[in-house]
Amino acid sequence: MSRLEENLRDVRARIDAAARAAGRDPAEVGLLAVSKTWPADDVRELAAAGQRDFGENRVQELLAKAGALAGRPECADLRWHFVGQLQRNKAAAVARTGAVVHSVDRESLAATLARAAQELGRPVEVYVQVDLGGPEGEAAARGGASPDEVPALCDAVADAGGLALQGLMAVAPRGGDPAAAFARLAALAERVRTDHPEAAGLSAGMSGDLEAAVAAGATLVRVGTALFGARPLPCGEFEEHQPRESQQSHGTQKS
Ligand SMILES: *Cc1c(COP(=O)(O)O)cnc(C)c1O
């Protein structure tokens, strides 16, 4: 068994154990392999081992990897997901890949994606991203609508025509208790589902906090490091904008 296959087995075992501990059916919790910074060949290897969902946070990297793997038989039914901040001028390119977009955080982006979906003649699946707070600057770098804006944004997505609302997505704030943050997310998701029963998905949990997310009801955990290894520095993602220490000493907790 290769290192990637072992990691896949171990991560799947963590998800299954967390689901059982929470009294949930492990089959309710999907695994999204976040392959950002890792070569297409690693994606191909995990795909050959049975992994189907892959996520990227940069548009160029998504297009390059999806393109490189398009002709491979073991990658024929892969599902791509976009988990990074999305600019409107790149929304149509992401929609064309068929990727699920996890980072809809404003109505203008929803409208642009809806137009792209209409032009393509097929729906784009989207999650509304929630900002769960955290050190100042971190949320801005990561994106996400503030919780009080989320119900109206979900209404806008559902009404846009062309978008299929899957549910909510969030990243737990660094340094806080992920269980408390995911509990707030779960309560918000429940509220959204009263108006949008189709929005049954909850995209939450990463390598370090997937157990807490599964306990709170996550239906899709997004895992990079525990599958592929530690990402090389620098890679421009929000975690690496500043050293951890300076974020903690200067950051103020948003509520
Ligand atoms: C990178 C990333 C992940 C995966 O994080 P790991 O800690 O490497 O598992 C999940 N979600 C988003 C939005 C990411 O950018």
The ligand as an SDF file (V2000), in Angstrom:
LIG
                    3D

 15 15  0  0  0  0  0  0  0  0999 V2000
   -6.6440   23.8770    2.7090 C   0  0  0  0  0  0  0  0  0  0  0  0
   -8.0700   23.8260    3.0740 C   0  0  0  0  0  0  0  0  0  0  0  0
   -8.6020   22.6890    3.7120 C   0  0  0  0  0  0  0  0  0  0  0  0
   -7.7670   21.4970    4.1400 C   0  0  0  0  0  0  0  0  0  0  0  0
   -7.0050   21.8520    5.2670 O   0  0  0  0  0  0  0  0  0  0  0  0
   -6.0550   20.7740    6.0130 P   0  0  0  0  0  0  0  0  0  0  0  0
   -5.8310   21.3930    7.3370 O   0  0  0  0  0  0  0  0  0  0  0  0
   -4.8070   20.6930    5.1900 O   0  0  0  0  0  0  0  0  0  0  0  0
   -6.7660   19.5020    6.0760 O   0  0  0  0  0  0  0  0  0  0  0  0
   -9.9650   22.6790    3.9830 C   0  0  0  0  0  0  0  0  0  0  0  0
  -10.7510   23.7260    3.6550 N   0  0  0  0  0  0  0  0  0  0  0  0
  -10.2750   24.8360    3.0320 C   0  0  0  0  0  0  0  0  0  0  0  0
  -11.2030   25.9310    2.7030 C   0  0  0  0  0  0  0  0  0  0  0  0
   -8.9200   24.9190    2.7300 C   0  0  0  0  0  0  0  0  0  0  0  0
   -8.4460   26.0180    2.1350 O   0  0  0  0  0  0  0  0  0  0  0  0
  1  2  1  0
  2  3  1  0
  2 14  2  0
  3  4  1  0
  3 10  2  0
  4  5  1  0
  5  6  1  0
  6  7  2  0
  6  8  1  0
  6  9  1  0
 10 11  1  0
 11 12  2  0
 12 13  1  0
 12 14  1  0
 14 15  1  0
M  END
$$$$
